[in-house]
Amino acid sequence: MISLFKSCFEFSFKAASAALFGILLLVAFVLTASMGSQDFYGFFRYDYLLFYALIIQACLLYLKLESWAEAKVIALFHIMAMGMEIFLTHPQIASWQYPQPAVFKILTVPLFAGFMYSAVGSFFARSLRQFQVSFEKLPNFSNMLALAVLSYINFMSKFFVPDIRLVLFAWSVIIFWKTKIRFQLQQHQLQLPMLPVLIILAFIIWIAENISTFNKIWLYPSQVDAWHMVGWGKLGSWYLLLLLSLVLVLKILGKRSEDGIWKLKNK
């Protein structure tokens, strides 16, 4: 019983530590909700969230809670996410909107927005190291990268050509069906199938999305007049986004052997 308690505590502590960036952002979303659209000393809520995110990132690096290699991966994901955000919030697309003003923004997107996606990349990068994660029967990277790139393109191309997300879901199930995640807990190596883990993570992000929209970080068109929970269909979008983030992290931070075993690169 004591061993089980210790394992649960260790898992919870490491998971919370890996998700620290995202947790701190969510806390800030709630605490700054009362700022609304009012400016304070020439800056707005979104601008202060940008400053806050930059401070978090700097602290993680200074305290060596995040490596420079991990920061580079997160920065790449940040840039890709900003490109997608700019497209999807364009008035002619308007998948969602940022309802409050900002000094620091690119077209319709406040600069802090990219850090919300960076939090996902940060979670993966830090989890791999803290749990000493390895993968068994991981597909080859050309296959995974093709899936990730097409998922990224589909987020935007679906407005002009047929949405292929069902094909992407099926593709991911086929190639990751046998993939296992191995991690260390209480000096024991545990193993889980990869797909259920991604689905659980997508659900957690969906919860975070509801907290964010409730606090008017962004709003979907149907939430502008009155807030309501985000539809379950968004789980699929988060699942594909998680795949995109994970593939980038695995490609840059680790190495896959010919027999499908993936491990972090030696520093």
MIDOSE-1310 file (N, C-alpha, C; in nm, 2 decimals, decimal comma, always signed):
residues 267
misl	+0,08/-0,12/+0,00/+0,00/+0,00/+0,00/+0,09/+0,13/+0,00; +0,19/+0,12/+0,09/+0,28/+0,24/+0,09/+0,35/+0,26/-0,04; +0,39/+0,14/-0,10/+0,46/+0,15/-0,23/+0,37/+0,21/-0,34; +0,24/+0,17/-0,33/+0,15/+0,23/-0,43/+0,13/+0,38/-0,41
fksc	+0,12/+0,42/-0,28/+0,11/+0,56/-0,25/+0,23/+0,64/-0,30; +0,35/+0,58/-0,28/+0,47/+0,65/-0,32/+0,48/+0,66/-0,48; +0,43/+0,55/-0,54/+0,43/+0,56/-0,69/+0,34/+0,66/-0,74; +0,22/+0,67/-0,68/+0,12/+0,77/-0,72/+0,17/+0,91/-0,70
fefs	+0,23/+0,93/-0,58/+0,29/+1,06/-0,55/+0,40/+1,10/-0,65; +0,49/+1,01/-0,68/+0,60/+1,03/-0,77/+0,55/+1,07/-0,91; +0,45/+0,99/-0,95/+0,39/+1,01/-1,09/+0,33/+1,15/-1,09; +0,25/+1,18/-0,99/+0,17/+1,31/-0,99/+0,27/+1,43/-0,98
fkaa	+0,38/+1,41/-0,90/+0,47/+1,52/-0,89/+0,55/+1,54/-1,02; +0,59/+1,43/-1,08/+0,67/+1,45/-1,21/+0,58/+1,50/-1,32; +0,45/+1,45/-1,32/+0,36/+1,50/-1,43/+0,33/+1,65/-1,41; +0,31/+1,69/-1,29/+0,28/+1,83/-1,26/+0,41/+1,92/-1,29
saal	+0,52/+1,86/-1,26/+0,65/+1,93/-1,29/+0,67/+1,95/-1,44; +0,64/+1,84/-1,52/+0,65/+1,84/-1,66/+0,55/+1,94/-1,72; +0,43/+1,95/-1,66/+0,33/+2,04/-1,71/+0,33/+2,18/-1,65; +0,44/+2,21/-1,58/+0,45/+2,34/-1,51/+0,42/+2,46/-1,59
fgil	+0,48/+2,47/-1,71/+0,45/+2,58/-1,80/+0,30/+2,60/-1,82; +0,24/+2,49/-1,86/+0,09/+2,50/-1,89/+0,01/+2,53/-1,77; +0,05/+2,48/-1,65/-0,03/+2,50/-1,53/-0,01/+2,65/-1,49; +0,11/+2,70/-1,50/+0,13/+2,84/-1,46/+0,05/+2,94/-1,56
llva	+0,04/+2,90/-1,69/-0,03/+2,98/-1,78/-0,18/+2,98/-1,74; -0,23/+2,86/-1,71/-0,38/+2,85/-1,67/-0,41/+2,94/-1,55; -0,32/+2,93/-1,45/-0,34/+3,01/-1,33/-0,34/+3,16/-1,37; -0,25/+3,20/-1,46/-0,25/+3,34/-1,50/-0,38/+3,38/-1,58
fvlt	-0,43/+3,29/-1,66/-0,55/+3,31/-1,73/-0,67/+3,35/-1,64; -0,68/+3,27/-1,53/-0,78/+3,29/-1,43/-0,76/+3,42/-1,35; -0,64/+3,44/-1,31/-0,61/+3,56/-1,22/-0,62/+3,69/-1,30; -0,60/+3,69/-1,43/-0,60/+3,82/-1,51/-0,74/+3,84/-1,57
asmg	-0,83/+3,75/-1,55/-0,96/+3,76/-1,62/-1,03/+3,90/-1,59; -1,01/+3,95/-1,47/-1,08/+4,07/-1,43/-1,02/+4,19/-1,50; -0,91/+4,18/-1,56/-0,84/+4,29/-1,64/-0,93/+4,33/-1,76; -1,00/+4,24/-1,82/-1,08/+4,26/-1,93/-1,00/+4,33/-2,04
sqdf	-1,06/+4,43/-2,11/-1,00/+4,50/-2,22/-0,93/+4,63/-2,18; -0,93/+4,65/-2,05/-0,87/+4,78/-2,00/-0,72/+4,78/-2,01; -0,66/+4,90/-2,04/-0,51/+4,90/-2,05/-0,46/+4,94/-1,91; -0,34/+4,90/-1,88/-0,27/+4,93/-1,76/-0,13/+4,98/-1,79
ygff	-0,10/+5,10/-1,77/+0,02/+5,16/-1,81/+0,06/+5,14/-1,95; -0,04/+5,15/-2,04/-0,02/+5,14/-2,18/-0,02/+5,00/-2,24; -0,03/+4,90/-2,15/-0,03/+4,76/-2,20/-0,17/+4,69/-2,16; -0,20/+4,58/-2,23/-0,32/+4,51/-2,21/-0,30/+4,37/-2,15
rydy	-0,41/+4,31/-2,11/-0,40/+4,17/-2,05/-0,31/+4,08/-2,13; -0,33/+4,07/-2,26/-0,25/+3,98/-2,35/-0,10/+4,01/-2,34; -0,07/+4,14/-2,33/+0,07/+4,18/-2,33/+0,13/+4,14/-2,20; +0,06/+4,15/-2,09/+0,12/+4,11/-1,96/+0,13/+3,95/-1,96
llfy	+0,04/+3,88/-2,03/+0,06/+3,74/-2,04/+0,18/+3,70/-2,12; +0,21/+3,78/-2,22/+0,34/+3,76/-2,29/+0,46/+3,78/-2,20; +0,46/+3,89/-2,13/+0,57/+3,91/-2,04/+0,59/+3,80/-1,94; +0,48/+3,76/-1,88/+0,47/+3,65/-1,79/+0,53/+3,52/-1,85
alii	+0,48/+3,49/-1,97/+0,53/+3,36/-2,03/+0,68/+3,37/-2,06; +0,73/+3,48/-2,10/+0,88/+3,50/-2,12/+0,95/+3,48/-1,99; +0,90/+3,53/-1,88/+0,96/+3,52/-1,75/+0,97/+3,37/-1,71; +0,86/+3,30/-1,73/+0,85/+3,16/-1,70/+0,96/+3,08/-1,78
qacl	+0,96/+3,11/-1,91/+1,06/+3,04/-2,00/+1,20/+3,07/-1,95; +1,23/+3,20/-1,92/+1,37/+3,23/-1,87/+1,40/+3,16/-1,74; +1,30/+3,15/-1,65/+1,33/+3,09/-1,52/+1,35/+2,94/-1,54; +1,28/+2,88/-1,63/+1,30/+2,73/-1,65/+1,44/+2,70/-1,70
lylk	+1,49/+2,79/-1,79/+1,62/+2,77/-1,84/+1,73/+2,81/-1,74; +1,71/+2,91/-1,66/+1,80/+2,96/-1,56/+1,82/+2,85/-1,45; +1,70/+2,79/-1,41/+1,70/+2,70/-1,30/+1,73/+2,55/-1,35; +1,76/+2,55/-1,48/+1,80/+2,42/-1,55/+1,68/+2,32/-1,54
lesw	+1,56/+2,37/-1,53/+1,45/+2,28/-1,54/+1,41/+2,24/-1,68; +1,47/+2,32/-1,77/+1,46/+2,29/-1,92/+1,59/+2,32/-1,98; +1,63/+2,23/-2,07/+1,75/+2,24/-2,14/+1,74/+2,33/-2,27; +1,85/+2,38/-2,32/+1,85/+2,47/-2,44/+1,80/+2,39/-2,56
aeak	+1,83/+2,26/-2,56/+1,78/+2,17/-2,67/+1,63/+2,16/-2,67; +1,58/+2,15/-2,55/+1,43/+2,14/-2,53/+1,37/+2,28/-2,57; +1,43/+2,39/-2,53/+1,38/+2,52/-2,56/+1,38/+2,54/-2,71; +1,48/+2,49/-2,79/+1,48/+2,50/-2,93/+1,36/+2,43/-3,00
vial	+1,33/+2,31/-2,95/+1,21/+2,24/-3,00/+1,08/+2,32/-2,97; +1,07/+2,37/-2,85/+0,95/+2,44/-2,81/+0,94/+2,57/-2,90; +1,05/+2,64/-2,93/+1,05/+2,76/-3,01/+1,00/+2,72/-3,15; +1,05/+2,61/-3,20/+1,00/+2,57/-3,34/+0,85/+2,55/-3,34
fhim	+0,80/+2,48/-3,24/+0,66/+2,45/-3,23/+0,58/+2,59/-3,21; +0,64/+2,68/-3,14/+0,58/+2,81/-3,12/+0,56/+2,88/-3,25; +0,67/+2,88/-3,34/+0,66/+2,95/-3,47/+0,56/+2,88/-3,56; +0,55/+2,75/-3,56/+0,46/+2,68/-3,64/+0,31/+2,71/-3,60
amgm	+0,30/+2,72/-3,46/+0,16/+2,74/-3,41/+0,12/+2,88/-3,44; +0,21/+2,98/-3,44/+0,17/+3,12/-3,47/+0,13/+3,13/-3,61; +0,19/+3,06/-3,70/+0,15/+3,06/-3,84/+0,01/+3,01/-3,86; -0,02/+2,90/-3,79/-0,15/+2,84/-3,80/-0,26/+2,93/-3,74
eifl	-0,22/+3,00/-3,62/-0,31/+3,09/-3,56/-0,35/+3,21/-3,65; -0,24/+3,27/-3,71/-0,27/+3,38/-3,80/-0,37/+3,35/-3,91; -0,35/+3,23/-3,96/-0,44/+3,18/-4,07/-0,58/+3,16/-4,02; -0,59/+3,09/-3,91/-0,73/+3,05/-3,86/-0,81/+3,16/-3,79
thpq	-0,74/+3,27/-3,75/-0,81/+3,38/-3,69/-0,83/+3,49/-3,80; -0,79/+3,47/-3,92/-0,81/+3,57/-4,02/-0,96/+3,59/-4,04; -1,01/+3,72/-4,05/-1,15/+3,74/-4,06/-1,23/+3,66/-4,16; -1,17/+3,62/-4,27/-1,24/+3,54/-4,37/-1,25/+3,39/-4,33
iasw	-1,17/+3,35/-4,23/-1,18/+3,21/-4,17/-1,25/+3,22/-4,04; -1,19/+3,29/-3,95/-1,26/+3,32/-3,82/-1,30/+3,19/-3,74; -1,20/+3,09/-3,74/-1,23/+2,97/-3,66/-1,25/+3,01/-3,51; -1,17/+3,11/-3,46/-1,19/+3,16/-3,33/-1,13/+3,30/-3,33
qypq	-1,14/+3,37/-3,22/-1,09/+3,51/-3,22/-1,04/+3,54/-3,08; -0,95/+3,64/-3,08/-0,90/+3,69/-2,95/-0,97/+3,82/-2,93; -1,06/+3,82/-2,83/-1,16/+3,93/-2,82/-1,10/+4,06/-2,75; -0,98/+4,05/-2,70/-0,93/+4,17/-2,63/-0,81/+4,23/-2,70
pavf	-0,78/+4,36/-2,68/-0,67/+4,42/-2,75/-0,53/+4,38/-2,70; -0,43/+4,41/-2,78/-0,29/+4,39/-2,74/-0,20/+4,48/-2,82; -0,09/+4,52/-2,76/+0,01/+4,60/-2,82/+0,10/+4,51/-2,90; +0,14/+4,40/-2,84/+0,23/+4,30/-2,91/+0,15/+4,19/-2,98
kilt	+0,13/+4,21/-3,10/+0,05/+4,11/-3,18/+0,10/+4,11/-3,32; +0,07/+4,00/-3,39/+0,09/+3,99/-3,54/-0,05/+3,97/-3,60; -0,09/+4,07/-3,67/-0,22/+4,08/-3,73/-0,33/+4,05/-3,63; -0,40/+3,94/-3,63/-0,51/+3,91/-3,53/-0,46/+3,84/-3,41
vplf	-0,34/+3,80/-3,40/-0,29/+3,71/-3,29/-0,20/+3,78/-3,20; -0,23/+3,78/-3,07/-0,14/+3,84/-2,97/-0,02/+3,74/-2,96; +0,10/+3,80/-2,93/+0,22/+3,71/-2,94/+0,22/+3,61/-2,83; +0,15/+3,63/-2,72/+0,15/+3,53/-2,61/+0,09/+3,40/-2,66
agfm	+0,01/+3,40/-2,76/-0,07/+3,28/-2,80/+0,02/+3,16/-2,83; +0,13/+3,19/-2,89/+0,22/+3,08/-2,93/+0,27/+3,00/-2,81; +0,27/+3,07/-2,69/+0,32/+3,00/-2,57/+0,22/+2,90/-2,52; +0,10/+2,91/-2,56/+0,00/+2,81/-2,52/+0,04/+2,67/-2,59
ysav	+0,08/+2,68/-2,71/+0,12/+2,56/-2,78/+0,26/+2,52/-2,73; +0,34/+2,62/-2,70/+0,48/+2,58/-2,65/+0,47/+2,50/-2,52; +0,36/+2,53/-2,44/+0,34/+2,45/-2,32/+0,32/+2,31/-2,34; +0,26/+2,27/-2,46/+0,24/+2,13/-2,50/+0,38/+2,07/-2,53
gsff	+0,46/+2,14/-2,61/+0,59/+2,09/-2,64/+0,68/+2,08/-2,52; +0,67/+2,18/-2,43/+0,74/+2,18/-2,30/+0,71/+2,05/-2,22; +0,58/+2,02/-2,22/+0,53/+1,90/-2,14/+0,60/+1,78/-2,19; +0,59/+1,76/-2,33/+0,65/+1,64/-2,39/+0,80/+1,63/-2,36
arsl	+0,87/+1,74/-2,39/+1,01/+1,74/-2,37/+1,06/+1,71/-2,23; +0,99/+1,77/-2,13/+1,03/+1,75/-1,99/+0,98/+1,61/-1,94; +0,87/+1,57/-1,99/+0,82/+1,43/-1,95/+0,92/+1,32/-1,99; +0,97/+1,34/-2,12/+1,06/+1,24/-2,17/+1,18/+1,22/-2,08
rqfq	+1,23/+1,34/-2,03/+1,35/+1,33/-1,94/+1,32/+1,29/-1,80; +1,21/+1,34/-1,74/+1,18/+1,32/-1,60/+1,14/+1,17/-1,58; +1,07/+1,12/-1,68/+1,02/+0,98/-1,66/+1,11/+0,88/-1,73; +1,22/+0,93/-1,79/+1,32/+0,85/-1,86/+1,25/+0,76/-1,96
vsfe	+1,17/+0,83/-2,05/+1,09/+0,76/-2,14/+1,16/+0,70/-2,26; +1,12/+0,58/-2,30/+1,17/+0,52/-2,43/+1,04/+0,47/-2,50; +1,06/+0,44/-2,62/+0,95/+0,39/-2,70/+0,99/+0,26/-2,77; +0,89/+0,17/-2,78/+0,91/+0,04/-2,84/+0,82/+0,03/-2,96
klpn	+0,87/-0,02/-3,07/+0,79/-0,04/-3,20/+0,74/+0,10/-3,25; +0,83/+0,20/-3,24/+0,79/+0,33/-3,29/+0,81/+0,33/-3,44; +0,71/+0,38/-3,52/+0,72/+0,38/-3,66/+0,84/+0,46/-3,71; +0,88/+0,44/-3,83/+1,00/+0,52/-3,88/+0,96/+0,67/-3,89
fsnm	+1,06/+0,75/-3,89/+1,03/+0,90/-3,88/+0,97/+0,95/-4,01; +1,00/+0,90/-4,12/+0,95/+0,95/-4,25/+0,80/+0,93/-4,25; +0,75/+0,82/-4,19/+0,61/+0,79/-4,18/+0,54/+0,89/-4,08; +0,60/+0,90/-3,97/+0,55/+0,99/-3,86/+0,55/+1,14/-3,91
lala	+0,66/+1,18/-3,97/+0,67/+1,32/-4,02/+0,56/+1,35/-4,13; +0,54/+1,25/-4,21/+0,44/+1,27/-4,32/+0,30/+1,29/-4,25; +0,27/+1,21/-4,15/+0,14/+1,22/-4,08/+0,14/+1,36/-4,01; +0,24/+1,40/-3,95/+0,25/+1,53/-3,87/+0,23/+1,65/-3,97
vlsy	+0,30/+1,64/-4,08/+0,29/+1,75/-4,18/+0,15/+1,76/-4,24; +0,10/+1,65/-4,27/-0,04/+1,65/-4,33/-0,14/+1,69/-4,23; -0,12/+1,66/-4,10/-0,21/+1,70/-4,00/-0,21/+1,86/-3,99; -0,09/+1,91/-3,99/-0,07/+2,06/-3,98/-0,13/+2,13/-4,10
infm	-0,11/+2,07/-4,22/-0,17/+2,13/-4,34/-0,32/+2,12/-4,33; -0,37/+2,01/-4,29/-0,52/+1,99/-4,29/-0,59/+2,09/-4,20; -0,53/+2,13/-4,09/-0,59/+2,23/-4,00/-0,63/+2,36/-4,08; -0,56/+2,39/-4,19/-0,59/+2,50/-4,27/-0,65/+2,47/-4,41
skff	-0,61/+2,36/-4,47/-0,66/+2,33/-4,60/-0,80/+2,28/-4,60; -0,86/+2,24/-4,49/-0,99/+2,19/-4,48/-1,10/+2,29/-4,51; -1,06/+2,42/-4,52/-1,15/+2,53/-4,55/-1,16/+2,54/-4,71; -1,08/+2,47/-4,78/-1,08/+2,48/-4,93/-1,09/+2,35/-5,00
vpdi	-1,05/+2,24/-4,93/-1,06/+2,11/-4,99/-1,12/+2,02/-4,88; -1,16/+1,90/-4,91/-1,22/+1,81/-4,81/-1,13/+1,79/-4,69; -1,20/+1,78/-4,58/-1,13/+1,75/-4,45/-1,09/+1,61/-4,45; -0,96/+1,58/-4,43/-0,91/+1,44/-4,43/-0,88/+1,39/-4,29
rlvl	-0,93/+1,45/-4,18/-0,89/+1,41/-4,05/-0,93/+1,27/-4,02; -1,04/+1,21/-4,07/-1,07/+1,07/-4,05/-0,96/+0,98/-4,11; -0,91/+1,02/-4,22/-0,79/+0,95/-4,28/-0,67/+0,96/-4,19; -0,65/+1,08/-4,13/-0,53/+1,10/-4,05/-0,55/+1,02/-3,92
faws	-0,67/+1,01/-3,86/-0,70/+0,93/-3,74/-0,67/+0,79/-3,77; -0,72/+0,74/-3,88/-0,70/+0,60/-3,92/-0,55/+0,57/-3,94; -0,48/+0,66/-4,00/-0,34/+0,64/-4,03/-0,26/+0,63/-3,90; -0,29/+0,72/-3,80/-0,23/+0,72/-3,67/-0,25/+0,59/-3,60
viif	-0,37/+0,54/-3,60/-0,40/+0,42/-3,53/-0,33/+0,30/-3,59; -0,32/+0,30/-3,72/-0,25/+0,19/-3,79/-0,10/+0,19/-3,76; -0,03/+0,31/-3,76/+0,11/+0,31/-3,74/+0,15/+0,30/-3,59; +0,06/+0,35/-3,50/+0,10/+0,35/-3,36/+0,03/+0,24/-3,28
wktk	-0,04/+0,15/-3,35/-0,12/+0,05/-3,28/-0,03/-0,03/-3,18; +0,09/-0,07/-3,23/+0,18/-0,15/-3,15/+0,28/-0,07/-3,07; +0,28/+0,06/-3,08/+0,38/+0,14/-3,01/+0,35/+0,14/-2,86; +0,46/+0,12/-2,79/+0,45/+0,12/-2,64/+0,54/+0,23/-2,58
irfq	+0,49/+0,29/-2,47/+0,57/+0,39/-2,40/+0,63/+0,32/-2,27; +0,76/+0,33/-2,26/+0,82/+0,27/-2,13/+0,87/+0,39/-2,05; +0,85/+0,38/-1,92/+0,89/+0,49/-1,83/+0,93/+0,44/-1,69; +1,01/+0,52/-1,62/+1,06/+0,48/-1,49/+0,97/+0,54/-1,38
lqqh	+0,94/+0,45/-1,28/+0,86/+0,50/-1,17/+0,90/+0,41/-1,05; +0,94/+0,47/-0,94/+0,99/+0,39/-0,82/+1,09/+0,29/-0,86; +1,18/+0,33/-0,95/+1,29/+0,24/-0,99/+1,24/+0,11/-1,07; +1,11/+0,12/-1,11/+1,06/+0,01/-1,19/+1,02/+0,06/-1,33
qlql	+1,04/-0,02/-1,43/+1,01/+0,02/-1,56/+0,86/-0,03/-1,60; +0,78/+0,07/-1,63/+0,64/+0,04/-1,67/+0,62/+0,06/-1,81; +0,51/+0,00/-1,87/+0,49/+0,01/-2,01/+0,34/+0,03/-2,03; +0,31/+0,12/-2,13/+0,17/+0,15/-2,16/+0,16/+0,17/-2,31
pmlp	+0,04/+0,13/-2,37/+0,02/+0,16/-2,52/+0,01/+0,31/-2,54; +0,07/+0,35/-2,65/+0,08/+0,50/-2,68/-0,05/+0,56/-2,71; -0,14/+0,50/-2,79/-0,26/+0,57/-2,83/-0,35/+0,61/-2,72; -0,38/+0,52/-2,62/-0,47/+0,57/-2,51/-0,41/+0,68/-2,43
vlii	-0,28/+0,69/-2,42/-0,21/+0,80/-2,35/-0,24/+0,93/-2,42; -0,23/+0,93/-2,55/-0,25/+1,05/-2,63/-0,40/+1,09/-2,62; -0,49/+1,00/-2,62/-0,63/+1,03/-2,60/-0,66/+1,10/-2,46; -0,60/+1,05/-2,36/-0,61/+1,10/-2,23/-0,55/+1,24/-2,22
lafi	-0,44/+1,26/-2,28/-0,38/+1,40/-2,29/-0,46/+1,49/-2,37; -0,52/+1,45/-2,48/-0,61/+1,53/-2,55/-0,73/+1,58/-2,47; -0,78/+1,49/-2,39/-0,89/+1,52/-2,30/-0,85/+1,63/-2,19; -0,73/+1,61/-2,14/-0,68/+1,71/-2,04/-0,67/+1,85/-2,10
iwia	-0,62/+1,85/-2,23/-0,60/+1,98/-2,30/-0,74/+2,04/-2,33; -0,84/+1,95/-2,36/-0,98/+2,00/-2,38/-1,03/+2,07/-2,26; -1,00/+2,01/-2,14/-1,04/+2,07/-2,01/-0,98/+2,21/-2,00; -0,85/+2,22/-2,03/-0,77/+2,34/-2,02/-0,83/+2,44/-2,12
enis	-0,87/+2,39/-2,24/-0,93/+2,48/-2,34/-1,06/+2,54/-2,28; -1,14/+2,47/-2,21/-1,27/+2,52/-2,16/-1,24/+2,62/-2,05; -1,14/+2,60/-1,97/-1,10/+2,70/-1,87/-1,05/+2,83/-1,94; -0,98/+2,81/-2,05/-0,93/+2,93/-2,12/-1,04/+3,01/-2,19
tfnk	-1,13/+2,94/-2,25/-1,24/+3,02/-2,32/-1,33/+3,08/-2,22; -1,35/+3,01/-2,10/-1,44/+3,07/-2,00/-1,38/+3,20/-1,95; -1,25/+3,21/-1,95/-1,18/+3,33/-1,90/-1,14/+3,42/-2,02; -1,20/+3,40/-2,13/-1,19/+3,48/-2,25/-1,05/+3,51/-2,30
iwly	-0,97/+3,40/-2,30/-0,84/+3,41/-2,36/-0,86/+3,40/-2,51; -0,94/+3,31/-2,56/-0,99/+3,32/-2,70/-1,14/+3,27/-2,69; -1,21/+3,30/-2,80/-1,35/+3,26/-2,81/-1,38/+3,20/-2,95; -1,46/+3,10/-2,95/-1,52/+3,05/-3,07/-1,64/+3,13/-3,11
psqv	-1,67/+3,14/-3,24/-1,79/+3,22/-3,28/-1,92/+3,20/-3,20; -1,94/+3,07/-3,16/-2,07/+3,04/-3,09/-2,06/+3,08/-2,94; -1,94/+3,13/-2,89/-1,92/+3,16/-2,75/-1,92/+3,31/-2,73; -1,93/+3,39/-2,84/-1,91/+3,54/-2,83/-2,03/+3,60/-2,75
dawh	-2,15/+3,56/-2,77/-2,27/+3,61/-2,70/-2,29/+3,55/-2,57; -2,26/+3,42/-2,55/-2,27/+3,36/-2,42/-2,18/+3,23/-2,42; -2,10/+3,22/-2,32/-2,01/+3,11/-2,31/-2,08/+2,98/-2,29; -2,03/+2,87/-2,36/-2,07/+2,74/-2,34/-1,95/+2,65/-2,35
mvgw	-1,96/+2,52/-2,31/-1,84/+2,43/-2,31/-1,80/+2,41/-2,46; -1,68/+2,39/-2,48/-1,63/+2,36/-2,61/-1,67/+2,22/-2,65; -1,71/+2,20/-2,78/-1,77/+2,08/-2,82/-1,67/+1,96/-2,82; -1,72/+1,84/-2,80/-1,63/+1,72/-2,79/-1,55/+1,70/-2,92
gklg	-1,60/+1,76/-3,03/-1,52/+1,74/-3,16/-1,38/+1,80/-3,16; -1,36/+1,89/-3,06/-1,22/+1,95/-3,05/-1,12/+1,85/-3,00; -1,17/+1,74/-2,94/-1,07/+1,64/-2,89/-0,99/+1,59/-3,01; -1,05/+1,57/-3,13/-0,98/+1,52/-3,24/-0,87/+1,62/-3,29
swyl	-0,90/+1,75/-3,28/-0,80/+1,85/-3,32/-0,69/+1,84/-3,22; -0,71/+1,83/-3,09/-0,61/+1,83/-3,00/-0,52/+1,70/-3,01; -0,59/+1,59/-3,04/-0,52/+1,47/-3,06/-0,42/+1,48/-3,18; -0,46/+1,54/-3,29/-0,37/+1,56/-3,40/-0,26/+1,66/-3,37
llll	-0,29/+1,76/-3,29/-0,19/+1,86/-3,25/-0,09/+1,80/-3,16; -0,13/+1,71/-3,07/-0,04/+1,64/-2,98/+0,05/+1,55/-3,06; +0,00/+1,48/-3,16/+0,09/+1,40/-3,25/+0,19/+1,49/-3,32; +0,15/+1,60/-3,37/+0,25/+1,69/-3,43/+0,36/+1,73/-3,34
slvl	+0,32/+1,77/-3,22/+0,42/+1,82/-3,12/+0,51/+1,70/-3,08; +0,45/+1,58/-3,05/+0,53/+1,47/-3,01/+0,63/+1,43/-3,12; +0,59/+1,42/-3,24/+0,68/+1,38/-3,35/+0,80/+1,48/-3,36; +0,77/+1,61/-3,35/+0,88/+1,71/-3,35/+0,98/+1,68/-3,23
vlki	+0,92/+1,66/-3,12/+1,01/+1,64/-3,00/+1,09/+1,51/-3,01; +1,03/+1,40/-3,06/+1,10/+1,28/-3,07/+1,21/+1,28/-3,18; +1,18/+1,35/-3,29/+1,28/+1,36/-3,39/+1,40/+1,44/-3,35; +1,38/+1,55/-3,27/+1,49/+1,64/-3,24/+1,57/+1,59/-3,12
lgkr	+1,50/+1,54/-3,02/+1,56/+1,51/-2,89/+1,61/+1,37/-2,87; +1,56/+1,28/-2,96/+1,60/+1,14/-2,94/+1,65/+1,07/-3,07; +1,67/+0,94/-3,06/+1,72/+0,86/-3,17/+1,64/+0,73/-3,18; +1,60/+0,70/-3,30/+1,53/+0,57/-3,32/+1,62/+0,47/-3,39
sedg	+1,62/+0,35/-3,33/+1,70/+0,24/-3,39/+1,62/+0,18/-3,50; +1,69/+0,09/-3,58/+1,62/+0,03/-3,69/+1,51/-0,07/-3,64; +1,52/-0,12/-3,52/+1,42/-0,21/-3,47/+1,30/-0,14/-3,40; +1,30/+0,00/-3,41/+1,19/+0,08/-3,36/+1,20/+0,12/-3,21
iwkl	+1,32/+0,11/-3,15/+1,34/+0,15/-3,02/+1,38/+0,29/-3,02; +1,31/+0,38/-2,95/+1,35/+0,52/-2,94/+1,40/+0,55/-2,80; +1,51/+0,63/-2,79/+1,57/+0,68/-2,66/+1,62/+0,82/-2,68; +1,62/+0,89/-2,57/+1,68/+1,02/-2,57/+1,82/+1,02/-2,61
knk	+1,87/+1,12/-2,68/+2,01/+1,13/-2,71/+2,09/+1,16/-2,59; +2,21/+1,10/-2,59/+2,30/+1,13/-2,48/+2,35/+1,27/-2,48; +2,36/+1,34/-2,37/+2,40/+1,48/-2,37/+2,55/+1,48/-2,38
